[in-house]
Structure formats: C-alpha cells, structure tokens
Amino acid sequence: MRYGVLGTGEVGRTLGGKLVGLGHEVTLGSRTKDNPAAAKWAESTGAGAGTGTFAEAAAAGEVIVNAVGGRVALAALEAAGAEHLDGKVVLDVSNPMAFEDGRLRLSPVESDSVGEQIQRAFPHARVVKSLNTVNCQVMVEPSLVPGEHQVFVSGADVAAKAQVTALLGEFGWPPHRVLDLGGIESARAVEMMLPLWLSLFQSLGHAEFNLEVRRAR
Ligand SMILES: NC(=O)c1ccc[n+]([C@@H]2O[C@H](COP(=O)([O-])OP(=O)(O)OC[C@H]3O[C@@H](n4cnc5c(N)ncnc54)[C@H](OP(=O)(O)O)[C@@H]3O)[C@@H](O)[C@H]2O)c1
C-alpha cells in the first residue's frame, strides 16, 4: 500500500518508518520540498521512503495520515489538496493542543474536534480518528506496554474504520483492542483525553503507558 504521511515531526517519521518496515511505500509530506528532517528520515529509512510537499505526499498516498499539529491540520490538508484526499481514508492522529502562557489549551474542544473539522472541510475524504491517545512509539509498538490496553477509532465510514483497524493490526493492535467509538463526533472525547495523558506523563515520568478499558460484558 502507498501511504502519504503529512508531517515531518516525531510522529510522522515514526509512523512512516514503521509503515516502510512493514513493506509499504511512504511519502513524507512537508510544507516545503526540501525539509531537512524529512530528507534525513528518507535517507536513514531506505527503500520505500520518499519525501515531498504535502500535495505530493497526498497525491502519492492511497491512504493519508494526518500527523501535524491539530491546530494546523486544516492548513496542511488544504495544502495537500482536496483532489488528493477525495475518496481516500484519512487517518487523523493529531491533537488540538498548544501551550499558552505556560498552560495547556485545547482548541477546538468540547463542542467540536479536529477530526470533525477535517471531515467538514473535506466531505469526500473518509476521515478516521485514531492513535492520538498514545505516544508515537506505543502507536507502532503496543507491546512496549504490557496488558490488553486499547486504541480507539472514530468516523462515519465503517469501511474506512475497518481499513484503519486492519492497519492497526499490522502495528500490533489486534481487533479486540480497537474500540469503535462511533461517528467522527466521538473524536471530541479522545481529543479531550490529552490533559489526562499529559498528567500521567508528568506523574509517571515517561510516555510508555496506556489506559485499559475493563468490561463486565
Ligand atoms: N508526540 C507523540 O507521541 C504524539 C502522540 C499522539 C498524537 N500526537 C499528535 O501528532 C501530531 C504530530 O506531532 P509531532 O510532534 O510529530 O509534530 P508537530 O511538531 O506537531 O508537527 C510537525 C509538522 O507540522 C507541520 N506544520 C507546522 N506548522 C504548520 C502550519 N502552520 N501549516 C501547516 N503545517 C504546519 C510541519 O511542517 P514542516 O514539515 O514544513 O515543518 C511538520 O510537518 C500532533 O497533532 C500531536 O499532537 C503526538
């Protein structure tokens, strides 16, 4: 499968590297064609790893991964171009966070989410929110954390969620550990998990943890 991964930060590079390791082709997208982090990533990752602008990455990918900050996601996807997103699964792993005056702020929050913003802006894209509730190393290597901890999927398109669930399986998340929260509006809930995640990170002193939902039935 060909993936267009939008974002040259730690998350984009980690997801892109894992995808190439699994035998997929990845174009890592950036605002500029000559992003140094992307070039270094491609060189160290080897065959199957390419770079380009957001538009080039989105054009190359059969599946698109949004791995930029939630607050700039629409800008990145607009640069990618609706014509390169239409009909494709867009896996959104972003969080809408920023630190303002030293305090964590989420925007959008409560009555909207980045996942919904993307789906509204690109109605023909098949948006699935997932993986934003765990650190990127855990995203691609869930066995770093022992136990039956889970990730979530949110989105209107059932087939797109099934495709993302299959990809999560390749990463090491078996289907019973992928909890379907329903439509894309449920992205609000997982995006609002970030303050809890950060508190746990500060308390535990590392990022290799996750939450586990235990069920009576
Ligand atoms: N760190 C984690 O483990 C983790 C876990 C879960 C979710 N997340 C989420 O994953 C996302 C990626 O995080 P990250 O730390 O890897 O990267 P990041 O620093 O949040 O984002 C880097 C990317 O954002 C692009 N960008 C920056 N400003 C932009 C703008 N104004 N318009 C368009 N694009 C812009 C950059 O473009 P250039 O390439 O041109 O510089 C770069 O590709 C975030 O939403 C984060 O909250 C992170």
The ligand as an SDF file (V2000), in Angstrom:
LIG
                    3D

 48 52  0  0  0  0  0  0  0  0999 V2000
    4.3190   13.0070   20.1450 N   0  0  0  0  0  0  0  0  0  0  0  0
    3.5070   11.9800   20.2330 C   0  0  0  0  0  0  0  0  0  0  0  0
    3.9120   10.8690   20.5960 O   0  0  0  0  0  0  0  0  0  0  0  0
    2.0570   12.1540   19.8480 C   0  0  0  0  0  0  0  0  0  0  0  0
    1.1230   11.2030   20.2390 C   0  0  0  0  0  0  0  0  0  0  0  0
   -0.2010   11.3330   19.8220 C   0  0  0  0  0  0  0  0  0  0  0  0
   -0.5570   12.3740   18.9900 C   0  0  0  0  0  0  0  0  0  0  0  0
    0.3610   13.3020   18.6280 N   0  0  0  0  0  0  0  0  0  0  0  0
   -0.0090   14.3710   17.6930 C   0  0  0  0  0  0  0  0  0  0  0  0
    0.6310   14.0980   16.4520 O   0  0  0  0  0  0  0  0  0  0  0  0
    0.7780   15.3120   15.7290 C   0  0  0  0  0  0  0  0  0  0  0  0
    2.2190   15.4330   15.2470 C   0  0  0  0  0  0  0  0  0  0  0  0
    3.0620   15.6820   16.3350 O   0  0  0  0  0  0  0  0  0  0  0  0
    4.6550   15.8950   16.0960 P   0  0  0  0  0  0  0  0  0  0  0  0
    5.2070   16.2880   17.4040 O   0  0  0  0  0  0  0  0  0  0  0  0
    5.2230   14.7390   15.3730 O   0  0  0  0  0  0  0  0  0  0  0  0
    4.7330   17.0690   15.0400 O   0  0  0  0  0  0  0  0  0  0  0  0
    4.4280   18.6160   15.1420 P   0  0  0  0  0  0  0  0  0  0  0  0
    5.6710   19.3280   15.5550 O   0  0  0  0  0  0  0  0  0  0  0  0
    3.1740   18.8580   15.9160 O   0  0  0  0  0  0  0  0  0  0  0  0
    4.1100   18.9280   13.6170 O   0  0  0  0  0  0  0  0  0  0  0  0
    5.1290   18.9320   12.6690 C   0  0  0  0  0  0  0  0  0  0  0  0
    4.5110   19.1410   11.3150 C   0  0  0  0  0  0  0  0  0  0  0  0
    3.6040   20.2390   11.3310 O   0  0  0  0  0  0  0  0  0  0  0  0
    3.8140   20.9990   10.1600 C   0  0  0  0  0  0  0  0  0  0  0  0
    3.3940   22.3760   10.3870 N   0  0  0  0  0  0  0  0  0  0  0  0
    3.8240   23.2230   11.3590 C   0  0  0  0  0  0  0  0  0  0  0  0
    3.2180   24.4260   11.2360 N   0  0  0  0  0  0  0  0  0  0  0  0
    2.3880   24.3330   10.1730 C   0  0  0  0  0  0  0  0  0  0  0  0
    1.4930   25.2200    9.5530 C   0  0  0  0  0  0  0  0  0  0  0  0
    1.3190   26.4680   10.0040 N   0  0  0  0  0  0  0  0  0  0  0  0
    0.7880   24.7700    8.4960 N   0  0  0  0  0  0  0  0  0  0  0  0
    0.9350   23.5200    8.0340 C   0  0  0  0  0  0  0  0  0  0  0  0
    1.7830   22.6100    8.5830 N   0  0  0  0  0  0  0  0  0  0  0  0
    2.4990   23.0150    9.6380 C   0  0  0  0  0  0  0  0  0  0  0  0
    5.2970   20.9070    9.9310 C   0  0  0  0  0  0  0  0  0  0  0  0
    5.5660   21.2050    8.5900 O   0  0  0  0  0  0  0  0  0  0  0  0
    7.0790   21.1800    8.0280 P   0  0  0  0  0  0  0  0  0  0  0  0
    7.3360   19.7350    7.7190 O   0  0  0  0  0  0  0  0  0  0  0  0
    7.0110   22.0360    6.8220 O   0  0  0  0  0  0  0  0  0  0  0  0
    7.9650   21.7260    9.1010 O   0  0  0  0  0  0  0  0  0  0  0  0
    5.5680   19.4530   10.2660 C   0  0  0  0  0  0  0  0  0  0  0  0
    5.3860   18.6310    9.1500 O   0  0  0  0  0  0  0  0  0  0  0  0
    0.3290   16.4240   16.6820 C   0  0  0  0  0  0  0  0  0  0  0  0
   -1.0010   16.7490   16.3980 O   0  0  0  0  0  0  0  0  0  0  0  0
    0.4260   15.7680   18.0440 C   0  0  0  0  0  0  0  0  0  0  0  0
   -0.4370   16.3650   18.9990 O   0  0  0  0  0  0  0  0  0  0  0  0
    1.6450   13.2210   19.0560 C   0  0  0  0  0  0  0  0  0  0  0  0
  1  2  1  0
  2  3  2  0
  2  4  1  0
  4  5  1  0
  4 48  2  0
  5  6  2  0
  6  7  1  0
  7  8  2  0
  8  9  1  0
  8 48  1  0
  9 10  1  0
  9 46  1  0
 10 11  1  0
 11 12  1  0
 11 44  1  0
 12 13  1  0
 13 14  1  0
 14 15  2  0
 14 16  1  0
 14 17  1  0
 17 18  1  0
 18 19  2  0
 18 20  1  0
 18 21  1  0
 21 22  1  0
 22 23  1  0
 23 24  1  0
 23 42  1  0
 24 25  1  0
 25 26  1  0
 25 36  1  0
 26 27  1  0
 26 35  1  0
 27 28  2  0
 28 29  1  0
 29 30  1  0
 29 35  2  0
 30 31  1  0
 30 32  2  0
 32 33  1  0
 33 34  2  0
 34 35  1  0
 36 37  1  0
 36 42  1  0
 37 38  1  0
 38 39  2  0
 38 40  1  0
 38 41  1  0
 42 43  1  0
 44 45  1  0
 44 46  1  0
 46 47  1  0
M  CHG  2   8   1  16  -1
M  END
$$$$
